[in-house]
Amino acid sequence: MAVCIRRAEDGTIRVEFPFDYERVGRIKRIPGSVWIASLKEWRLPGDRDTVIKIAELFGEDDVVFGSGSEWFMESLMNTPD
């Protein structure tokens, strides 16, 4: 099953996937990750370092991008000055 990644209105990153112990273990390694039980999703800081970490940890998974995917891809492509 896919990992769904979206940009939230507040600038954080929303990540959803069907429960899987391995994926939960991976997402917990991202600093600032928080499980929002009422929404059944993970919230992550919306910074470039988090985007890079998501790509490293979930790059082999079937990833589906929702709203804000342009920012996600730009963050991966642009290198800091």
Rosetta silent file (secondary structure, phi, psi, omega in degrees, C-alpha in Angstrom):
SEQUENCE: MAVCIRRAEDGTIRVEFPFDYERVGRIKRIPGSVWIASLKEWRLPGDRDTVIKIAELFGEDDVVFGSGSEWFMESLMNTPD
SCORE:     score description
SCORE:     0.000 S_00000001
   1 L     0.000  152.683 -172.446    0.000    0.000    0.000 S_00000001
   2 L   -78.291  156.878  170.143    1.115    3.524   -0.767 S_00000001
   3 E  -100.157  122.009 -178.727    2.611    6.198    1.437 S_00000001
   4 E  -101.646  125.682 -178.283    0.652    9.441    0.915 S_00000001
   5 E  -120.818  127.219  179.067    2.574   12.678    1.418 S_00000001
   6 E  -137.843  156.013  173.980    0.894   16.097    1.451 S_00000001
   7 E   -93.197  125.945  178.980    1.761   19.609    2.522 S_00000001
   8 L   -81.148  161.149 -179.907   -0.580   20.862    5.248 S_00000001
   9 L   -60.178  -29.278 -179.145   -1.953   24.405    5.318 S_00000001
  10 L   -85.565    4.366  177.226    0.245   25.225    8.311 S_00000001
  11 L    94.744  -10.109  177.374    3.401   24.246    6.387 S_00000001
  12 L   -77.317  171.282  178.759    3.943   20.886    8.046 S_00000001
  13 E  -106.704  129.854  178.986    4.122   17.640    6.094 S_00000001
  14 E  -101.365  129.375  179.941    1.287   15.133    6.423 S_00000001
  15 E  -128.310  128.546  178.523    2.155   11.457    5.946 S_00000001
  16 E  -130.574  144.069  173.428   -0.376    8.614    5.857 S_00000001
  17 L  -163.153  154.327  175.360    0.016    4.900    5.218 S_00000001
  18 L   -60.279  145.160 -176.359   -1.681    1.679    6.285 S_00000001
  19 L   -53.905  132.361  179.597   -0.262    0.467    9.585 S_00000001
  20 L  -156.750  120.709 -176.649    3.036   -1.300    9.137 S_00000001
  21 H   -54.829  -41.031 -178.107    5.588   -1.800   11.934 S_00000001
  22 H   -64.747  -45.475  179.584    8.540   -1.195    9.617 S_00000001
  23 H   -65.867  -39.043  177.681    7.163    2.090    8.254 S_00000001
  24 H   -61.320  -42.912  177.857    6.248    3.295   11.749 S_00000001
  25 H   -61.488  -38.846  179.177    9.814    2.564   12.840 S_00000001
  26 H   -67.618  -46.710 -175.876   11.181    4.513    9.890 S_00000001
  27 H   -67.095  -30.074  177.749    8.988    7.574   10.376 S_00000001
  28 H   -66.391  -18.593  178.119    9.840    7.708   14.086 S_00000001
  29 L   -78.339   -8.614  179.624   13.482    8.245   13.066 S_00000001
  30 L   -87.400  120.155 -178.961   12.558   11.621   11.549 S_00000001
  31 L   -57.144  133.506  177.783   13.118   14.379   14.125 S_00000001
  32 L    87.134    4.007  179.905    9.889   16.118   15.093 S_00000001
  33 L   -70.339  136.570 -178.030    7.565   13.361   13.860 S_00000001
  34 E  -136.566  130.963  176.150    4.242   13.298   15.726 S_00000001
  35 E   -85.664  124.547  176.938    1.384   10.802   15.403 S_00000001
  36 E  -104.134   94.402 -173.384   -2.018   12.526   15.257 S_00000001
  37 L   -59.839  -39.458 -177.040   -4.356    9.704   16.300 S_00000001
  38 L   -64.835  -27.626  179.079   -7.587   11.582   15.578 S_00000001
  39 L  -101.084   -8.979 -176.525   -6.509   12.102   11.939 S_00000001
  40 L    53.453   50.319  179.089   -4.635    8.805   11.640 S_00000001
  41 E  -149.576  160.630  174.546   -1.640   10.560   10.135 S_00000001
  42 E   -97.325  144.417  173.392    1.885   11.610   10.965 S_00000001
  43 E  -117.345  135.026 -178.337    2.883   15.276   11.037 S_00000001
  44 E  -128.924  154.488  175.752    6.445   16.271   10.299 S_00000001
  45 L   -57.961  145.698 -177.531    8.274   19.591   10.218 S_00000001
  46 L   -92.582   41.766 -179.417    7.978   21.271    6.829 S_00000001
  47 L  -107.269  167.579 -176.329   11.670   21.938    6.278 S_00000001
  48 H   -60.680  -39.578  179.775   14.124   20.764    3.634 S_00000001
  49 H   -60.462  -38.326  178.080   15.964   18.405    6.005 S_00000001
  50 H   -66.910  -41.918  178.294   12.714   16.566    6.694 S_00000001
  51 H   -59.179  -44.191  179.484   11.963   16.273    2.974 S_00000001
  52 H   -63.394  -42.737  179.909   15.403   14.752    2.380 S_00000001
  53 H   -64.358  -40.485  176.623   14.923   12.305    5.271 S_00000001
  54 H   -59.793  -45.895 -179.991   11.509   11.234    3.931 S_00000001
  55 H   -61.378  -40.503  179.107   13.067   10.578    0.530 S_00000001
  56 H   -65.039  -43.632 -173.352   15.864    8.536    2.119 S_00000001
  57 H   -83.550  -27.650 -175.205   13.542    6.437    4.291 S_00000001
  58 H  -120.056   10.974 -177.735   10.601    5.964    1.923 S_00000001
  59 L   -60.492  -26.450 -179.427   12.241    6.202   -1.511 S_00000001
  60 L   -88.371  -10.901 -178.273   11.719    2.494   -2.191 S_00000001
  61 L   -83.694  164.529  172.562    8.032    2.597   -1.223 S_00000001
  62 L   -77.194  105.565 -175.862    5.076    3.370   -3.455 S_00000001
  63 E  -106.970  131.742  176.837    4.734    7.101   -2.684 S_00000001
  64 E  -115.873  129.639 -179.829    1.708    9.165   -3.696 S_00000001
  65 E  -100.071  132.656  174.974    1.902   12.941   -3.509 S_00000001
  66 L  -101.124 -144.178 -178.721   -1.128   15.019   -2.641 S_00000001
  67 L   -59.768  141.890  177.926   -1.359   18.783   -2.316 S_00000001
  68 L    84.269   12.488 -176.372    1.933   20.615   -2.131 S_00000001
  69 H   -66.046  -26.928  178.735    3.952   18.030   -4.028 S_00000001
  70 H   -60.589  -42.526  179.691    5.659   20.747   -6.091 S_00000001
  71 H   -63.154  -40.681 -179.228    7.300   22.103   -2.936 S_00000001
  72 H   -60.054  -49.388 -178.019    8.440   18.618   -1.960 S_00000001
  73 H   -66.962  -40.579  176.985   10.116   17.986   -5.303 S_00000001
  74 H   -61.052  -38.041  178.852   11.664   21.478   -5.421 S_00000001
  75 H   -62.663  -35.695  179.064   13.136   20.894   -1.964 S_00000001
  76 H   -75.135  -33.613 -175.586   14.848   17.750   -3.228 S_00000001
  77 H   -82.307  -33.535 -176.127   16.141   19.366   -6.417 S_00000001
  78 L   -85.178  133.337  175.454   17.424   22.654   -4.995 S_00000001
  79 L  -102.251  144.774  179.785   20.681   22.684   -3.130 S_00000001
  80 L   -65.110  149.096  179.161   21.385   25.342   -0.515 S_00000001
  81 L   -73.639    0.000    0.000   23.730   28.195   -1.513 S_00000001
